[in-house]
Amino acid sequence: MAEEKRRVNAAIDKSLYENVMKLGYTISEAITLGFEKLLEAYIEDLEKVDTNTQETPAPINSHEIEGYKLEISGYKENIKALNVEIVRLKEVLSNAPDPTELADIKARFEERQRLTEEKDKRIEALEREVSRLDMFAHYFKNVDIKQIEAPAAAKGKPWWKFW
C-alpha cells in the first residue's frame, strides 16, 4: 500500500535553494530530509529528559530568565493600566448622551439661536423707529399750534342782493 503524501508550498531563500540544488537533491527530497532531521532532534531532546526523575534541561541563562520576568511584570503593569483605562472609557461611554438625542437638541438649539437673532434684529428696528418717532413728537411739541378760526359773520349784504 502506497504511503499517503501531502503537498506543501514553501518560501525558501534563493541562496539556500541554489546550494541544495548543487548537492543534487530535488526540492521534495530536501524538504523530506529536513523534516526527518527536525523529528530526530526532537526525539533526542525527549530522550535526554529522564521521565523517572522528572529532570528538565538546565535553563539557558539565569540573566535571560530575569530579563523575561522583568518584561512579563512590565506587561502585567501595562495590562492593569489598560484595564483601568477600559473601565474608565466604558463609564464615559455609558454617561454619554444618545447621538440621536444630541442631534435633536442641537437642531432645537440652532433654531432658537436663529429666532433669537431675528428677535434682536426686530428689537433694534423698533428702537430706531421709536427714536425717530420721539424726534417727531419733540418737534411737534415745540411747534406753536395755530387754531383755525371760524369765519366771521358777514357784515355786508347777502350775495343775492348785489344792487
N, CA, C and O of each residue as an XYZ file, in Angstrom:
652
protein
N       0.846     -1.176      0.000
C       0.000      0.000      0.000
C       0.895      1.245      0.000
O       1.835      1.351      0.788
N       0.588      2.169     -0.885
C       1.405      3.371     -1.030
C       1.135      4.311      0.147
O       0.011      4.414      0.639
N       2.185      4.983      0.576
C       2.064      5.910      1.686
C       1.354      7.189      1.214
O       1.616      7.672      0.113
N       0.470      7.726      2.035
C      -0.254      8.952      1.680
C       0.700     10.134      1.768
O       1.512     10.210      2.690
N       0.610     11.035      0.834
C       1.532     12.169      0.785
C       0.745     13.475      0.881
O      -0.439     13.532      0.546
N       1.434     14.529      1.349
C       0.836     15.855      1.493
C       1.672     16.837      0.690
O       2.900     16.834      0.782
N       1.016     17.671     -0.092
C       1.690     18.667     -0.898
C       1.923     19.911     -0.038
O       1.030     20.320      0.704
N       3.125     20.526     -0.129
C       3.434     21.732      0.638
C       4.012     22.795     -0.289
O       4.626     22.494     -1.313
N       3.802     24.017      0.096
C       4.425     25.165     -0.566
C       5.330     25.815      0.462
O       4.963     25.936      1.630
N       6.492     26.228      0.041
C       7.425     26.845      0.983
C       8.163     27.976      0.295
O       8.481     27.905     -0.892
N       8.428     29.019      1.063
C       9.249     30.135      0.573
C      10.641     29.934      1.155
O      10.810     29.910      2.374
N      11.620     29.793      0.300
C      12.984     29.477      0.717
C      13.908     30.552      0.164
O      13.705     31.056     -0.940
N      14.935     30.898      0.953
C      15.923     31.865      0.475
C      16.558     31.345     -0.816
O      16.798     30.148     -0.972
N      16.815     32.250     -1.710
C      17.364     31.872     -3.016
C      18.729     31.189     -2.882
O      19.011     30.199     -3.557
N      19.559     31.731     -2.005
C      20.897     31.136     -1.838
C      20.793     29.721     -1.265
O      21.525     28.831     -1.700
N      19.905     29.499     -0.306
C      19.718     28.158      0.258
C      19.214     27.193     -0.818
O      19.677     26.056     -0.910
N      18.288     27.647     -1.608
C      17.740     26.826     -2.692
C      18.858     26.426     -3.673
O      18.961     25.263     -4.061
N      19.681     27.391     -4.063
C      20.756     27.105     -5.027
C      21.783     26.127     -4.452
O      22.263     25.243     -5.161
N      22.122     26.284     -3.169
C      23.079     25.379     -2.531
C      22.536     23.954     -2.455
O      23.280     22.998     -2.670
N      21.245     23.804     -2.149
C      20.635     22.472     -2.072
C      20.597     21.849     -3.459
O      20.821     20.647     -3.600
N      20.320     22.633     -4.472
C      20.278     22.124     -5.835
C      21.681     21.667     -6.294
O      21.809     20.695     -7.039
N      22.722     22.376     -5.841
C      24.097     21.995     -6.187
C      24.463     20.635     -5.596
O      25.281     19.909     -6.160
N      23.854     20.290     -4.454
C      24.130     18.996     -3.828
C      23.451     17.847     -4.568
O      23.778     16.682     -4.341
N      22.518     18.169     -5.441
C      21.889     17.141     -6.256
C      20.546     16.662     -5.718
O      20.006     15.672     -6.212
N      20.004     17.339     -4.726
C      18.694     16.955     -4.195
C      17.588     17.650     -4.975
O      17.784     18.738     -5.516
N      16.413     17.004     -5.028
C      15.229     17.694     -5.540
C      14.599     18.427     -4.363
O      14.948     18.186     -3.207
N      13.691     19.302     -4.662
C      13.023     20.060     -3.596
C      12.286     19.103     -2.666
O      12.385     19.239     -1.447
N      11.566     18.160     -3.200
C      10.815     17.213     -2.372
C      11.755     16.433     -1.462
O      11.467     16.279     -0.275
N      12.876     15.936     -1.991
C      13.829     15.183     -1.171
C      14.400     16.053     -0.056
O      14.532     15.604      1.082
N      14.746     17.324     -0.393
C      15.348     18.217      0.591
C      14.371     18.528      1.713
O      14.751     18.528      2.884
N      13.134     18.790      1.371
C      12.129     19.101      2.399
C      11.887     17.876      3.268
O      11.788     18.001      4.489
N      11.793     16.708      2.671
C      11.574     15.479      3.434
C      12.735     15.233      4.396
O      12.517     14.923      5.568
N      13.969     15.371      3.903
C      15.129     15.191      4.773
C      15.157     16.206      5.915
O      15.527     15.873      7.041
N      14.771     17.425      5.623
C      14.727     18.465      6.652
C      13.713     18.129      7.731
O      14.005     18.278      8.918
N      12.530     17.681      7.342
C      11.514     17.285      8.321
C      12.016     16.114      9.174
O      11.809     16.086     10.387
N      12.676     15.152      8.525
C      13.186     13.998      9.268
C      14.235     14.434     10.287
O      14.251     13.927     11.409
N      15.105     15.361      9.914
C      16.134     15.844     10.842
C      15.490     16.579     12.023
O      15.945     16.434     13.158
N      14.452     17.353     11.773
C      13.753     18.037     12.859
C      13.154     17.032     13.837
O      13.258     17.207     15.051
N      12.535     15.996     13.318
C      11.944     14.976     14.187
C      13.016     14.244     14.988
O      12.819     13.957     16.169
N      14.139     13.944     14.361
C      15.222     13.275     15.068
C      15.726     14.142     16.217
O      15.970     13.633     17.311
N      15.886     15.442     15.983
C      16.367     16.344     17.035
C      15.356     16.407     18.175
O      15.741     16.449     19.343
N      14.076     16.414     17.846
C      13.036     16.478     18.863
C      13.047     15.203     19.708
O      12.938     15.266     20.933
N      13.176     14.068     19.067
C      13.194     12.789     19.791
C      14.422     12.720     20.683
O      14.327     12.218     21.803
N      15.568     13.206     20.231
C      16.775     13.215     21.052
C      16.578     14.077     22.289
O      17.006     13.701     23.381
N      15.927     15.243     22.129
C      15.661     16.108     23.284
C      14.751     15.410     24.278
O      14.950     15.534     25.486
N      13.756     14.680     23.795
C      12.850     13.958     24.693
C      13.592     12.849     25.434
O      13.309     12.601     26.606
N      14.520     12.189     24.783
C      15.266     11.113     25.420
C      16.213     11.646     26.475
O      16.524     10.936     27.431
N      16.685     12.888     26.328
C      17.584     13.478     27.315
C      16.888     13.687     28.651
O      17.521     13.605     29.704
N      15.593     13.954     28.611
C      14.854     14.187     29.842
C      14.517     12.830     30.439
O      13.866     12.005     29.798
N      14.959     12.606     31.658
C      14.679     11.333     32.323
C      13.290     11.432     32.922
O      13.058     12.242     33.819
N      12.368     10.619     32.440
C      10.992     10.691     32.914
C      10.841     10.178     34.332
O       9.884     10.553     35.009
N      11.758      9.325     34.817
C      11.664      8.804     36.183
C      12.032      9.850     37.217
O      11.412      9.894     38.280
N      13.019     10.695     36.945
C      13.469     11.692     37.920
C      12.884     13.067     37.647
O      13.139     14.009     38.397
N      12.119     13.192     36.606
C      11.482     14.462     36.238
C      12.512     15.574     36.051
O      12.228     16.736     36.343
N      13.690     15.233     35.574
C      14.707     16.248     35.329
C      14.337     17.042     34.077
O      13.808     16.493     33.110
N      14.617     18.306     34.115
C      14.423     19.157     32.948
C      15.773     19.702     32.535
O      16.675     19.808     33.366
N      15.927     20.040     31.303
C      17.208     20.603     30.876
C      17.500     21.891     31.644
O      16.574     22.603     32.034
N      18.767     22.191     31.862
C      19.175     23.385     32.595
C      18.730     24.624     31.829
O      18.709     24.633     30.598
N      18.372     25.674     32.573
C      17.967     26.906     31.898
C      19.110     27.462     31.067
O      20.287     27.230     31.341
N      18.723     28.189     30.062
C      19.702     28.729     29.126
C      20.649     29.672     29.849
O      21.868     29.528     29.767
N      20.083     30.628     30.551
C      20.900     31.612     31.239
C      20.021     32.265     32.291
O      18.907     32.687     31.979
N      20.486     32.359     33.518
C      19.658     32.929     34.589
C      19.405     34.417     34.353
O      18.353     34.935     34.727
N      20.356     35.098     33.742
C      20.160     36.526     33.446
C      19.038     36.714     32.420
O      18.261     37.665     32.508
N      18.964     35.819     31.467
C      17.894     35.899     30.464
C      16.539     35.675     31.119
O      15.559     36.347     30.797
N      16.498     34.717     32.046
C      15.228     34.439     32.735
C      14.796     35.651     33.540
O      13.614     35.993     33.534
N      15.715     36.311     34.231
C      15.387     37.519     34.992
C      14.869     38.615     34.049
O      13.916     39.331     34.359
N      15.523     38.716     32.905
C      15.066     39.700     31.918
C      13.647     39.414     31.454
O      12.836     40.328     31.303
N      13.352     38.130     31.229
C      11.993     37.755     30.833
C      10.998     38.058     31.939
O       9.887     38.516     31.673
N      11.398     37.800     33.190
C      10.495     38.091     34.317
C      10.190     39.576     34.393
O       9.051     39.969     34.644
N      11.219     40.411     34.175
C      11.002     41.861     34.188
C      10.071     42.280     33.059
O       9.192     43.120     33.249
N      10.269     41.688     31.880
C       9.386     42.006     30.752
C       7.951     41.616     31.058
O       7.014     42.362     30.774
N       7.795     40.426     31.648
C       6.439     39.958     31.980
C       5.798     40.873     33.005
O       4.618     41.200     32.875
N       6.550     41.301     34.035
C       5.968     42.204     35.042
C       5.608     43.541     34.395
O       4.591     44.144     34.739
N       6.450     44.010     33.447
C       6.108     45.250     32.734
C       4.838     45.098     31.928
O       4.012     46.008     31.874
N       4.684     43.928     31.293
C       3.454     43.673     30.531
C       2.249     43.614     31.450
O       1.178     44.113     31.105
N       2.417     43.005     32.621
C       1.304     42.916     33.578
C       0.871     44.309     34.021
O      -0.323     44.590     34.121
N       1.857     45.191     34.288
C       1.519     46.560     34.677
C       0.793     47.278     33.543
O      -0.173     48.004     33.776
N       1.260     47.071     32.324
C       0.588     47.689     31.168
C      -0.833     47.163     31.035
O      -1.755     47.921     30.733
N      -1.011     45.869     31.259
C      -2.351     45.283     31.163
C      -3.252     45.875     32.227
O      -4.408     46.193     31.945
N      -2.748     46.033     33.453
C      -3.552     46.636     34.525
C      -3.950     48.061     34.161
O      -5.106     48.453     34.320
N      -2.978     48.835     33.670
C      -3.262     50.223     33.283
C      -4.285     50.263     32.149
O      -5.181     51.107     32.150
N      -4.155     49.364     31.196
C      -5.103     49.336     30.074
C      -6.486     48.908     30.538
O      -7.488     49.420     30.037
N      -6.561     47.977     31.488
C      -7.866     47.569     32.024
C      -8.540     48.721     32.758
O      -9.752     48.910     32.645
N      -7.751     49.499     33.516
C      -8.301     50.674     34.200
C      -8.819     51.671     33.164
O      -9.894     52.246     33.338
N      -8.064     51.875     32.096
C      -8.485     52.794     31.031
C      -9.757     52.294     30.355
O     -10.641     53.085     30.028
N      -9.852     50.979     30.145
C     -11.061     50.403     29.533
C     -12.268     50.656     30.417
O     -13.332     51.029     29.923
N     -12.115     50.455     31.729
C     -13.229     50.691     32.659
C     -13.634     52.155     32.624
O     -14.822     52.477     32.610
N     -12.628     53.057     32.610
C     -12.939     54.489     32.577
C     -13.682     54.870     31.294
O     -14.650     55.630     31.329
N     -13.219     54.336     30.169
C     -13.862     54.654     28.886
C     -15.273     54.078     28.810
O     -16.166     54.702     28.236
N     -15.483     52.891     29.384
C     -16.836     52.328     29.414
C     -17.763     53.217     30.228
O     -18.918     53.425     29.856
N     -17.254     53.743     31.343
C     -18.064     54.626     32.181
C     -18.393     55.921     31.441
O     -19.525     56.403     31.491
N     -17.404     56.476     30.761
C     -17.633     57.702     29.981
C     -18.650     57.432     28.879
O     -19.534     58.249     28.625
N     -18.517     56.281     28.229
C     -19.436     55.923     27.149
C     -20.851     55.716     27.668
O     -21.819     56.092     27.008
N     -20.974     55.118     28.850
C     -22.312     54.892     29.401
C     -22.973     56.211     29.810
O     -24.198     56.328     29.777
N     -22.160     57.208     30.198
C     -22.705     58.510     30.583
C     -22.893     59.449     29.403
O     -23.497     60.511     29.552
N     -22.393     59.082     28.253
C     -22.504     59.937     27.068
C     -23.952     59.970     26.580
O     -24.662     58.968     26.674
N     -24.390     61.111     26.063
C     -25.769     61.196     25.567
C     -25.955     60.374     24.294
O     -25.005     60.064     23.575
N     -27.208     60.038     24.049
C     -27.547     59.296     22.839
C     -27.317     60.207     21.628
O     -27.745     61.362     21.648
N     -26.665     59.725     20.596
C     -26.367     60.588     19.442
C     -27.615     61.170     18.779
O     -27.585     62.309     18.314
N     -28.700     60.414     18.729
C     -29.914     60.960     18.105
C     -30.503     62.073     18.964
O     -30.963     63.087     18.440
N     -30.490     61.885     20.290
C     -30.977     62.946     21.171
C     -30.096     64.181     21.039
O     -30.589     65.309     21.008
N     -28.803     63.959     20.964
C     -27.870     65.064     20.829
C     -28.124     65.837     19.538
O     -28.060     67.066     19.529
N     -28.409     65.131     18.456
C     -28.701     65.788     17.181
C     -30.000     66.596     17.283
O     -30.079     67.710     16.765
N     -31.019     66.034     17.953
C     -32.279     66.771     18.130
C     -32.062     68.023     18.961
O     -32.569     69.093     18.625
N     -31.315     67.893     20.037
C     -31.048     69.045     20.903
C     -30.275     70.113     20.130
O     -30.558     71.305     20.256
N     -29.320     69.690     19.348
C     -28.534     70.638     18.549
C     -29.420     71.367     17.548
O     -29.281     72.576     17.358
N     -30.332     70.636     16.905
C     -31.234     71.265     15.934
C     -32.131     72.287     16.623
O     -32.343     73.385     16.110
N     -32.662     71.913     17.806
C     -33.514     72.859     18.544
C     -32.721     74.089     18.985
O     -33.222     75.212     18.929
N     -31.495     73.870     19.419
C     -30.647     74.986     19.844
C     -30.387     75.938     18.679
O     -30.478     77.155     18.838
N     -30.066     75.391     17.519
C     -29.807     76.229     16.348
C     -31.060     77.006     15.947
O     -30.969     78.175     15.571
N     -32.226     76.365     16.023
C     -33.486     77.052     15.699
C     -33.733     78.204     16.673
O     -34.137     79.293     16.265
N     -33.489     77.958     17.955
C     -33.687     79.020     18.952
C     -32.680     80.146     18.760
O     -33.010     81.317     18.947
N     -31.458     79.795     18.389
C     -30.459     80.823     18.091
C     -30.941     81.706     16.942
O     -30.838     82.931     17.003
N     -31.470     81.068     15.893
C     -31.965     81.814     14.735
C     -33.124     82.722     15.142
O     -33.180     83.883     14.735
N     -34.050     82.192     15.947
C     -35.181     83.009     16.404
C     -34.707     84.169     17.278
O     -35.238     85.276     17.180
N     -33.719     83.925     18.125
C     -33.187     84.982     18.986
C     -32.539     86.073     18.142
O     -32.704     87.257     18.436
N     -31.810     85.698     17.106
C     -31.206     86.694     16.219
C     -32.275     87.515     15.510
O     -32.144     88.733     15.390
N     -33.336     86.855     15.036
C     -34.425     87.584     14.384
C     -35.088     88.542     15.361
O     -35.406     89.677     15.003
N     -35.301     88.087     16.609
C     -35.916     88.933     17.631
C     -35.036     90.147     17.906
O     -35.539     91.266     18.005
N     -33.720     89.936     18.030
C     -32.806     91.045     18.290
C     -32.832     92.057     17.150
O     -32.831     93.264     17.392
N     -32.854     91.574     15.909
C     -32.928     92.477     14.755
C     -34.231     93.277     14.785
O     -34.234     94.478     14.514
N     -35.320     92.614     15.111
C     -36.624     93.295     15.160
C     -36.638     94.344     16.273
O     -37.175     95.438     16.097
N     -36.043     93.999     17.420
C     -35.981     94.960     18.526
C     -35.168     96.176     18.127
O     -35.562     97.303     18.425
N     -34.041     95.972     17.460
C     -33.223     97.097     17.004
C     -33.998     97.975     16.022
O     -33.922     99.202     16.092
N     -34.739     97.354     15.112
C     -35.528     98.125     14.141
C     -36.605     98.937     14.859
O     -36.835    100.101     14.530
N     -37.261     98.319     15.836
C     -38.297     99.051     16.583
C     -37.693    100.174     17.417
O     -38.303    101.235     17.552
N     -36.518     99.963     17.974
C     -35.861    101.029     18.738
C     -35.513    102.206     17.834
O     -35.656    103.362     18.234
N     -35.058    101.918     16.618
C     -34.779    103.005     15.663
C     -36.080    103.742     15.325
O     -36.098    104.971     15.246
N     -37.150    103.000     15.130
C     -38.453    103.619     14.807
C     -38.934    104.483     15.966
O     -39.440    105.585     15.756
N     -38.775    103.983     17.189
C     -39.198    104.747     18.369
C     -38.381    106.026     18.486
O     -38.936    107.087     18.771
N     -37.085    105.942     18.273
C     -36.264    107.153     18.383
C     -36.655    108.164     17.302
O     -36.655    109.369     17.554
N     -36.983    107.686     16.109
C     -37.421    108.584     15.050
C     -38.761    109.237     15.398
O     -38.961    110.430     15.169
N     -39.676    108.433     15.955
C     -40.977    108.988     16.346
C     -40.834    109.950     17.521
O     -41.566    110.937     17.603
N     -39.903    109.676     18.427
C     -39.650    110.609     19.535
C     -39.159    111.954     18.999
O     -39.516    113.010     19.521
N     -38.349    111.899     17.969
C     -37.847    113.124     17.363
C     -39.013    113.921     16.771
O     -39.091    115.137     16.947
N     -39.917    113.231     16.071
C     -41.083    113.929     15.511
C     -41.977    114.463     16.620
O     -42.493    115.576     16.519
N     -42.164    113.682     17.675
C     -43.015    114.131     18.790
C     -42.410    115.369     19.441
O     -43.135    116.304     19.781
N     -41.115    115.386     19.616
C     -40.447    116.538     20.196
C     -40.625    117.761     19.293
O     -40.855    118.865     19.785
N     -40.520    117.571     17.993
C     -40.694    118.669     17.051
C     -42.105    119.248     17.154
O     -42.288    120.463     17.230
N     -43.087    118.363     17.155
C     -44.461    118.849     17.186
C     -44.831    119.445     18.538
O     -45.726    120.287     18.615
N     -44.168    119.030     19.586
C     -44.443    119.583     20.896
C     -43.965    121.033     20.959
O     -44.579    121.858     21.635
N     -42.888    121.343     20.271
C     -42.322    122.689     20.308
C     -42.932    123.633     19.275
O     -42.694    124.839     19.337
N     -43.685    123.133     18.363
C     -44.273    123.980     17.338
C     -45.542    124.633     17.903
O     -46.368    123.988     18.548
N     -45.658    125.930     17.635
C     -46.880    126.625     18.065
C     -48.025    126.196     17.171
O     -47.949    126.256     15.944
N     -49.050    125.776     17.805
C     -50.202    125.307     17.040
C     -51.173    126.477     16.906
O     -51.582    127.082     17.897
N     -51.524    126.775     15.686
C     -52.489    127.838     15.431
C     -53.832    127.189     15.170
O     -53.967    126.256     14.379
N     -54.798    127.712     15.856
C     -56.110    127.160     15.635
C     -56.780    127.909     14.491
O     -56.604    129.115     14.317
N     -57.515    127.193     13.757
C     -58.220    127.810     12.645
C     -59.484    128.450     13.215
O     -60.286    127.820     13.905
N     -59.615    129.719     12.891
C     -60.758    130.436     13.429
C     -61.959    130.259     12.517
O     -61.832    130.116     11.301
N     -63.098    130.274     13.126
C     -64.322    130.176     12.346
C     -64.502    131.500     11.600
O     -64.136    132.555     12.118
N     -65.051    131.453     10.415
C     -65.207    132.690      9.655
C     -66.150    133.662     10.397
O     -67.129    133.255     11.022
N     -65.838    134.871     10.306
C     -66.633    135.894     10.989
C     -67.964    136.081     10.254
O     -68.082    135.813      9.058
N     -68.913    136.527     10.975
C     -70.225    136.750     10.372
C     -70.108    137.882      9.354
O     -69.386    138.857      9.562
N     -70.814    137.730      8.281
C     -70.717    138.695      7.210
C     -71.316    140.031      7.662
O     -72.411    140.067      8.222
N     -70.612    141.096      7.423
C     -71.067    142.400      7.832
C     -71.755    143.108      6.678
O     -72.328    144.187      6.828
N     -71.684    142.503      5.591
C     -72.239    143.167      4.430
C     -73.584    142.567      4.040
O     -74.224    141.895      4.849
N     -74.001    142.799      2.843
C     -75.257    142.296      2.329
C     -75.082    140.844      1.909
O     -73.983    140.375      1.612
N     -76.185    140.177      1.899
C     -76.099    138.814      1.376
C     -75.762    138.859     -0.106
O     -75.980    139.898     -0.729
N     -75.272    137.855     -0.673
C     -74.725    137.804     -2.023
C     -75.780    138.005     -3.094
O     -75.487    138.492     -4.185
N     -77.001    137.629     -2.776
C     -78.018    137.770     -3.817
C     -78.528    139.202     -3.926
O     -79.246    139.588     -4.849
N     -78.111    139.950     -2.935
C     -78.520    141.337     -3.006
C     -77.356    142.161     -3.498
O     -76.679    142.849     -2.734
N     -77.154    142.076     -4.722
C     -75.988    142.771     -5.251
C     -76.368    144.229     -5.682
O     -75.468    144.977     -6.065
N     -77.585    144.633     -5.636
C     -77.903    146.008     -6.004
C     -77.847    146.902     -4.887
O     -78.092    148.099     -5.041
